[in-house]
Amino acid sequence: MIDWLTGTAFVVAGTPTTWAELLGFATGVLTVWLVVRQRIANWPLGIANVLLLMLLFWTAGLYADAALQIVYVGLGLYGWWAWLFGGERRTRLTVSRTGRGEWWALAAVGVVLTGVIWLLLDRATDSTVPLPDALTTVLSLLATYGQTRKRVESWWLWITADLVYVPLYAYKGLYLTATLYVIFLGLCVLGLREWRTDLRRGASATVTPVGPAPVVA
């Protein structure tokens, strides 16, 4: 099975595209679309997607991205549970904003993790892109955490990561995956708009309308 997944499906600009990359493309687009629409099915499909990408990234020498997929499996299982039972009184989760304290915690974790992964890739592997690989790894982790909690700002993190991913994958010869992340970028903009609308809708629903005082008979 692995031999077939790493085999050539077709060639783009003289560079072979594997079945793993092709299937990762298809499942990735569908997964992000389901996230935009807040469909629970995004989580099981997303887990299948990251397993495909794990194989793809490892064979391309993107070791941090490959290892990241293992973490994604755990986050996918957590996100699946959280969307179903993470709301008040174990109800379905609703879209919310990231608090100031949470932002500071995410920023601190992001800086430390980026430095650690960068040094690890630079000293312990043959990676030719240690810094961008580390940066996109951490941005993706933080964005996925936000996604599991339905934080609307998680889309900004994804947009930032995608702006780095596109040239990074093109540089590594993963042209189909680079194209995929261009599509992801567009879907992230759509997701940001959709979740913002949902957030405003939820806020207006909690406002008690002001009416005339009740008449006392």
N, C-alpha and C positions, 0 to 999 in steps of 0.2 A: 504493500500500500504506500509506504513512504517513498519507494523508488518511483512509483507512478506519479505521486504528488510532486516530486522534485524533477520529474521528466519535463521535456519541452512541449508546451501546448502550441505555441507559434513564436515567431521571431519579430521583434520590433526594432527597427534601425540597427539591424545586425546583432541585437542582444536577445537571447532566448528568454521567453516568458514561460514560467512553469505553471503547472496545473494548480499548485498551491496559491500562487499569486492571482491566477484567474478566479479561482473559487473565493479567495480572500476578498477580491474586488467585489464580487456579486453579493456575498453575505455582508460585507462591510457597509455597502450602500443601503441595503435593506435594513440593517440594524440601526443605523443612524436615523433613517426615515421613521422607524418605529419609535425611537427615542423622541424625535420631534413631536410625534403624535401621542406621546405618553402611553404607548402600548406595552403591556407586560411582556409580550412575546420577544421584545428586544433582548431580554436577558439570556434566555437559552440559546437564541440564535447568535448573540454576541459571544457566548462562550465557545461555540463552534468556530466562529470567526477568528478568535484570538489563538486557538490551537493551530489553525492554518497559518496565521501570521508568525507564530513562534517558529515554525519550521522554515518559513521563508526568510525571516530575519537572521536566523542562525546560519543558514547557508550563505547569506550575503555578508556575513561578518559584522552585523549590527547586534552585538552581544547584549548590550543593555536593553535594547528593544525586545530581543528574544526573551530575556529573563523577565521583562516587564509583563509579558503575556501570562506568565504563571501567576503573578499578582492579580492580573485582570480576572482570572478564573475565580479567585477568592472574592474579589470585589463584585463580580457578576452574580455570584451566589448570594452575597449580602444584599446587593441592590435589588435582586429578585424578591427577597424577603421584605426588605424595607419598603418597597413600593406597595406591597400588599398589606403589611401590618405595621409600618413605621409611623403612622399618624397618631393622632390622639385616640386613646382607648383602643389601640391596635387596629385602627382603621387604615384605609388607603392613604398614602402620603400625598400631600398637595404641594404645589410650587411655592417656594418661599425665598427670602433674600438671605445672603450671607451676612452675619453680624460682624461688627468691628473686631471683637475679640477673636472670632473665628478667622478673620482675614489675617490678623497678626500671627496667629498660630500657623496658618498655612504658609505665610511668607517665610517665617523662621524655618519651618520644616523644609520648604523648597530650597532655600539657600544652602542649608547644611547638606541635604541629600544631593543637590547638584554638585557641590564640591567633592563629596565622598565618591560619587559614581565617576566623576571626571578623573580623579586621581586613580581610581581602580582601573578604569579602562586604559588610561595612559601608561600605567606601570605594569599591569598584569595581563594585558591582551595586545593583539596586533591591530587593534582598531585604528583606522586612519582618520576617524572623525570623533574623537573622544568627547569634546565639549558639546557640539550640537547633539550628539547621541545622548549624553547625560541630561542636557537641558530639556529635550523633547520627552525623555523618559519621565522626568519629574513633573513637567507641565501636564502630561497625560495622566499621571497618577492623581494629581490634585484635581484635575478636571473630572476624572471618573469618580473620585470621592464626592465631589459636589453633585454629580449626576445621581449618585445613589441616594442623596438627600434631597434631590429635586431643587437644588439651589440655582436660581436663574443665572447667576454670574458664572456658573461653570461653563457656559457657552463662550464667554470671553476668553477663558483659559484654553478651551479647545481651538478657538480662532487663532490665538497666539501660537499655539503648538503647530497648527496646520501651516502657518506662514513659514515656519522653519522646516517642517517635514517635506514640503513640496520640492524645494531645491536640494535638500539632503538626499532624498530618494532618487532624484534625477542624476545627481552626482554619482550615486552608487550603481547606476544603470537599471534601476527598478522603475522603468518608465510608466508601466501600467499602474503601479502603486502610487507614483507621483501624480498621475492623472486622477486616481481614486481620491487622493487628498485634496485636489482642487475641487472635486465634487463635494467632499466632506466640508470644505470651507463654505461653499454655498449653502449646504444643508445646515451648518452651524449658524449662519446668519438667519436662516429661516427659523431654526429652533429658538434662537434668542427672541425673535419677534413673537413667535407663537407662545412661548412661556411667559413673556412680558404681558401679553394680552390676557393669558389665563390668570396671572397674578393680579392684574387690575380688576378682572372680573370677580375674583375671589374677595378682593378688598371691598368692592362696591356691594357685594352680597352681604357683608357683615355690618354695613352701615344701617342703622335703624332710621327709617324715614321719619322726618318731623311732620306731624300733622296737627290738626286742631285738638284742643283739650277735650277729653270726654265729657259729655253732658251728664250731669248728675240729676236724676229725676227726683 
